[in-house]
Amino acid sequence: MTKYLISFPSGAMKMTPDELPQVARDARAVIAEAKAAGVYVFGGGIDEEVDPVRVFGDGTISGDLYPGSLLNGGFTVLELPTRAEAEVWARKIATACRCAQELRAFMYDPAS
């Protein structure tokens, strides 16, 4: 089975403060459904209050990130047998979060 990353940048969620509690309930319901189905691996949100850094092999740490590597928002990792099933789950998450999701497949690594 393949692990899929379903994600969105934080700026994609456009809602009023009054809508947020319902969106949170809907998103948690989809995650509960994924857990019950046995396909949930991991999920969460990037803590944007903690600055990302780049760590080099010699131990040097820099705030200078790779160009285009900004990562923020929320993500879910699911393990599914087909991309079609990943698209179904991405659609459920998009509906719950009220914003489009990006879907990516992780390459298979037999050692992981």
N, C-alpha and C positions, 0 to 999 in steps of 0.2 A: 504494500500500500504506500501511497505517496502522502507526504505532509504538505499542506498548503498554507500559505500565509494570506490572510484576508485582512486588509488594512485600509486606513484612511488618514489623511493629514488633519490636524486639529482644526484648521480653518474651514474644513468642509462642512462641519456641523453648524447649520444655521437654524437657530430656534430661539424662542423667547424664554426668559427665565421660568415662566409658568409651564412651558412644555417640558422642561428638563426632567421633572420627576417621572412623567409618563414614559419618556424616552429611556430613562434609566431602567424602569421596570420592564419595558419591552426588550431591551438589550439583555438584561439578566435572564429573562425568560428564554430567549434564544440560546444563551449559553447553558442554561439548565437543560434544555432540550438536547443540545449537543453532548453534554455530559451523560445524560440518560441513554443516548444512542451509542455511547462508547466511542465517539469520534473526537472528543475534545482532548487536546494536548496541553495547550497553554494559551493564555491571553492576558491582556492588560493594556495599560496606557503608558506612554513615555512620560516620565516626570520632567516637565519642561522647566522646572525651577532648579534642576541640577544640570549644570553646564556639561556638555559632552567634551571629551578630550580624545586625542590620538596618542596611543602608547606605542613607542618604538621598541625594537628588539634590544637596544642598549639600555633601556629603562627610561629614556627621555619621554617626558609627557608634554604635550603641546595642545593648546586650544585651537590650533590651526588645523581644521578638518579637511578631509578630501573634498575637492570641489563637487558640488551637487549631492553631497551625502547627508544633508539635513534630514533627520528622522524625527517626527513628532506624531502626535495623535494616538490612535488606538489600533490594536491588532489582535487577531485570534489565529492560532495555529490549530488546524484540524488534520486528522489522518483519515484519508478516504480512498476507496478503491478506484475512483474515476474522476476525471476533471469535471464531467457533467454533474456529478454529485457535489463537487466543490462549488460549482456555479449555483446550485440550488441553495447551499448554505450561505454563500456570499449574498444571494438575493434576500434571504431571510435577515441577515445582519444589516444589509442596506435598508431594508424596510424598517427594522427596529430603530436604527440609528438616524434615520431620515437623511441619509447621504449615501452617495455611490461608494462602492468599495473597490479596491484594487485586489486582484487575485494573482498570486504567483505560486509556482510549484518549487519545492526544494528538490535539488538533485539527490538521487539516492546514494547513500554511503553505507555499505554493509557493516562498517565498523561503528556506526552511531546507533 
